[in-house]
Amino acid sequence: MKIGYALRFAGLALAVLVAVSCYPVPVGGPSGPYDSGYAGRWVRLGTREVNFGVDRDSIVISRSRGPMRQLLVKARTSPVEIYDIRVIFTNGTSYDAADRQRLNTGSDMVYINLPGVARSVREVIFRYRKLAPSSRRAVIELYGR
């Protein structure tokens, strides 16, 4: 009887240990929506597909996302060259956030520290183009916190 109880307890302890070890912990650099260098969690604000030529797109952000201090832009599936990023705030003012930069897939990111205290963002406007002439479209992801 005592051996059966010990085996059940050991199985439960092992299950809890596996579940805890699989939980994502913000360690190191930004791996997805996590970053250990700054308190807070990255929230995905939107994505856009980039055509091969020069393209201009915007991501409209809902007011329910609340005020933000930082934005993060990264490329997925193909490298992208960014010409300009403009952030429009809810009060109508704008901020030119980034000039020409190249984003390789998965490794490069653009961090944008918004001026002043945390502010509500209405829209982020991108001018960019896809670099690799592949059949897959490049995808830009925008995160905020």
Secondary structure, 3 states (H helix, E strand, C coil): CHHHHHHHHHHHHHHHHHHHHCCCCCCCCCCCCCCCCCCCCCEEEEEEEECCCCEEEEEECCHHHCCECEEEEEEECCCEEEEEEEEEECCCCEEEEECCEEECCCCCEEEEECCCCCECEEEEEEEEEECCCCCCCEEEEEEEC
